[in-house]
């Protein structure tokens, strides 16, 4: 694999900042998910942006959507490696959860409600780059304008700008919040 390919590694905050990445928090949103059953993998997943990803044994498939569909793969969906899923997603914890008709359909298909608790380091690309994600069999080109994210275990992945804006936000930091953080009173 050529050195110019961005791949999973142990990133430091300083290295990420130097490469132009910034930290973003995940919006708390219901994500329906299910773990692949024996015999389903490998499974090719095509995201709403048209990216072809591979899901392997024990991977989780995450689904979102507002309108009921006839089949699960018609919802916006993406695969997540099991260790990363268990580290970054937790069961939905709000007692007043009222599933939408689409979420009810997903639950009937074996999904459970989760939310992603982990944020990411990300940047909007100003030039094309090659990445080797966990879900691609070979390096893929990510185009200018897409968002390149670095996940919890240093894994690179991409998403469209619209998807990124729907899922992540950057905390606005005031001088006062910096003081509270420095004192350890807030995270």
N, C-alpha and C positions, 0 to 999 in steps of 0.2 A: 504494500500500500504506500503510495507516495507520501512524503512528509506534508504536502500541502492539503491533505485530507484531514478535516477536523474529526476527531474520534474521541471515544470515552477516555477520560483521564482524571487524575486527581488535580482538580483546579484549586488554586487559592483565590481568595477574594481579590487580592492585589493583581494576580494574573488576569482574572476576568475583567476587572476595571481597566487595566492597561490595554486589553483587547477590545474595549468599547462596550462591554456589557454593563447593564444596570440591573439592580434587584427589583423584582415585582412580586406583589402578593397575589394569591389566588382569591378570587371572589368566592364567597360561600354560596355554591349553587348545587342543586341536586344533580348527581350523575348516576344513572342507572348502570349497574355492572353485573357481569356474570363471568365465572371462570369456565374456560373451555373444558368440555367433557372429553373423556378418552375417545380417541378416534376422530376428533374434529380437527386436530392439528396435523400438519401445518395448514393454516388458514390464511388465504390472501384477503386483506382488508383494503378497501378503496375508500379513502377519506373524502369529505365533501369538496376538498380542493383537488381531488383526483390523484392524490399520492397513493401509490401501491405499497402497503406495508405487510409484513409477515407476522403472524402470531403462531407461537409454538406451544408445546405441551404446557399446561397449567397457566398459560397467559390469561389475563382478564381482558374482556372486551367491554369498553365503556360506551354508553349510548346517551344521547341527548336529542330532544325534539319536542316541539309543541303540539303537533298534530299527530293523531294515531295513524300508523302505517299498517300495511298488511303483513309485512315481514320485518324482522329485526334489522336486517342489513340495509333497509331503506332509511333508517334513522342515521343521523350524523354519528359516526362511531370510529373508535381507534383502539389499538391493542396496547396493553401495558404489561411489561415483564412482571412476573409474580412478586419478586422481592421488592421491586420498586413500588408496585401497587400497595403491598402491605405496609411499606414505609411511609407512603404519601397520601393514601386514601383511608378514610374512616367511615363507618356506618353513619348515616344521617341521624342526628341526635335531637332534632326538634320534635317534641311530643305532638304538636298540632299538625303534623305532616298530613296533608290531604293530597294524595297523588292525582295528577291530572289524568284525563282519559289516556293520553299517550303513555304516561308512566304506569298506569294500571295495565295497559297492554304489555309493556315491557316486563312488568312483574309476573304476568301470566306466562311469559316466555322464560322465566327463571332468573330474572334480574332482581337485584336488591338496590335500595337507595343508599348512595354514598356521597361524600363530598371530598374534594381534594384539599388537604390542609397545607400542603407545601407550596411555597412560591418558587420562582425560577429566576435565574439570571438570563437576560435576553437582550437582543438588539435587532433593530431593523437593518437588513443588509443593504449596503450601498454598492455592493458588487456581488456577482455570482461566487459561490463557494461550493466546495465538495465536502460532504459529510458522510461518515459511516455511522448510522444510527443502529440501535439494537434490532430494529425491525426491518432493516434493509439488508438484502443478501450481499450487496456490493455498494460501493460509494455512489451517492447520487448528487446531482447538481441542485443546489437551492438557489433560486433566482433573486436578483435584486428586487427589493421591496418586500420580500418575505421576512418573517421573523425567525431568527435562529435562537433557540433556547438551550440552556444547559440545565439538565435535571439534577435530582437529588444525589445521584451517584456519578455525576460528571458526564452523563450521556448527552450527546447533542441530538436535537430533533428540531423540526421546523413546523411552522403553521402559517396560515395566511394572516394578514394584518387584521381582517375582520374577526376571525376566530380569537386572535390574541386579545383584542380590545374587549370582546365579549367575556373573556375568562379571567383577565388579569388587570391589576391596577397598580399604580405606583403611589406609595404613601407620600403625601405632601409633608415635608418636614419643616417645621418652624424652628426658630431659635430656641423657643421654650421646650419643644419636644426633644431637641438634641440634649438639652440640660437634663431632662427627665431620664432619657436613655443613658446618659453618662452616669447618672446616679443609680442606675439599675431599677428605677421605679416603673418603667415601661419597657417593652421589647421593641 
